[in-house]
């Protein structure tokens, strides 16, 4: 029996076409009815135009797009023999803003998507204050971001060679206090304990607050065993608290851009993407697996890549990033240079790749520049990795995870644990 | 150092246009009229008073959140609220005596139903408005605006949501404000973007909802002018709302993302007066788009003094000098970012040393693009038309202002050099 179902609240829509067999989902096709043609628009433009156009791919992870396009140009310059050495200050500031963006996205996913959808499974109404909580927490972390980036969404403060801002101690103190407020929010509302206690937890059941509500409900709906995919993970973007590499039964820290391949999909402008001809999951769970912390490995041993592990990884990452960005601010040396490349070389010839860890996983930009103009620009978004229908050989990551679901509600919840975004997937 | 200079022809043209630009910005019609005389405001006050009383008598459309309670939740007191009300009164270019009315209007905003739809967009304006931006009280006011339909915020999803939308547009026929985010793709019979289970094209969806709206508000540069999707070669043949909808009042709030303060301003103005605010020729509210970024820029003094950033990370950058030579489009861009700033006013692009990219002007993706200095950008300066106003002339003349300013920038740099030579 074939059933079509429309999914909303994902910065656009997705259509899932389920194939039910004996009351269980046997197969699913994922289709995004949307297209803007950003890559076509970038063609023949000034190389630097990518920095203002690519962030507009997505209103949620726009900053990751900015950093990816800057890294692509820098990588191209380096390959062309123009050495770019970022100062630690520029690196830290970019990392800070990028991490803030991941954190705000996780808050929104948790309070605006995951909790209401879970409640929906039980036909329960979502309390209004979830919206206020999401809005409060993400507003504050984004304010800290905007102190350095000028605005969010759609900042363009990163330039090849560094950043354009030159923060003072006052800016840093302001940002620190905002981060502290958000950490207090996490302690009081999200996990119901202070961060030190959280680090000492032995079991998921030790955690309190809204996260406990989440895990209680996941448990009730048997999400410890549901939503499993291929247990294959990849992390491409460099970030000091994540390890790049891939996992497919065994760990490997070698990861090579040249093994990535995009495939057009029937009936959709969104392309699927494979690494060495296989689908890989990207995102918080992939990052947690590659970074190998004991708690996470334990969880993974027990529950593999189930919904529970995936959700836990996203929330744990939120806390790790908050702790990390506090130390970034504390160690920021304002006396260093913000930007080390004064001007872009004229008639630039470059071929570069920029890889970044965004909220939903690895984001990849590839730009080929000739005579200062973009010859070809290719964007591979995290949601393309996770949310395609798959290839000829195998179903996509989310499609595989949905198989075996007992109802459409359950299937769409599992789908959403990948943090769906229509505008990114199609661009 | 940026290597660009003006040709003699450009300089001559500059002299010409400098005069015309001066006239342009001092002619009466180009000015934003902030004082219309006592009689006008007395009348307006009466109208607003009556309107508010009428609204108060109406039932609350959607009493999701109680206003007083919400304010308490956010830890704000009455005093903060009144502070916000007086700032907003000033932003709407009303006399201070209107402050209590604005405060009242904020509290009856839940009598005006709002429907918000997303077309070919990136969700950036929703993000800016509903989740992450805007002075604190604006945000709360938006929480209590009766959002009858917003895909992301409403609890319902799927068929349930579609049903809710249909009910809302039937129930509030002719009364709701329709906010539109995103461009309208016309290519391939509209198949580049469809909505709902029946796969209604964005264009049909928009026309159907606009039909029953009191006014249509295009939020962001995509909804206003087509924005990014409409950038050359416009693969999806996207256009803005005003190119598709006719026979309805349209208000454009461009910028990428549009500033939440301006969205709130428009709604408040409508609540208060029952009318849409005064618009310019591009249908932008004058209270927000009546001035250039350059007019109120915090770095303006450096422009006047001829002190510029010449390269990323140079001494000028460290000293927050003017970004004009790095390609800042502030002098040609009409918007109030330099006053209201972004993200609860913590900062704005020029505050972090990145010039304005002119995101609230038409076709900025193609004409302005990256921070290419004006002289290198392919923008034609217009000739003649001294008497024409900003509104009639639109973008073209603003570019002339750019050339005029360019002359100043070159002249000041030369002057600066001479001084340093003397010193040496």
Interface residues (C-beta under 8 A of the other chain):
Chain A: X4 X5 X6 X7 X8 X9 X11 X12 X13 X33 X34 X35 X36 X37 X38 X40 X41 X45 X46 X48 X49 X51 X52 X53 X56 X57 X58 X59 X60 X62 X104 X108 X112 X116 X120 X125 X126 X128 X129 X131 X132 X134 X135 X136 X138 X139 X142 X143 X145 X146 X147 X148 X149 X150 X151 X152 X153 X154 X155 X156 X157 X159 X161 X162 X163 X164 X165 X166 X174 X337 X338 X339 X340 X341 X342 X343 X423
Chain B: X2 X64 X65 X70 X73 X74 X118 X120 X121 X122 X123 X124 X125 X126 X127 X128 X130 X131 X132 X133 X139 X143 X151 X152 X153 X155 X157 X158 X159 X161 X185 X192 X193 X194 X195 X196 X197 X199 X227 X228 X229 X231 X232 X233 X234 X235 X236 X238 X256 X257 X311 X312 X313 X314 X317 X318 X320 X342 X343 X344 X346 X347 X348 X349 X350 X351 X352 X353 X354 X357 X359 X365 X369 X370 X371 X372
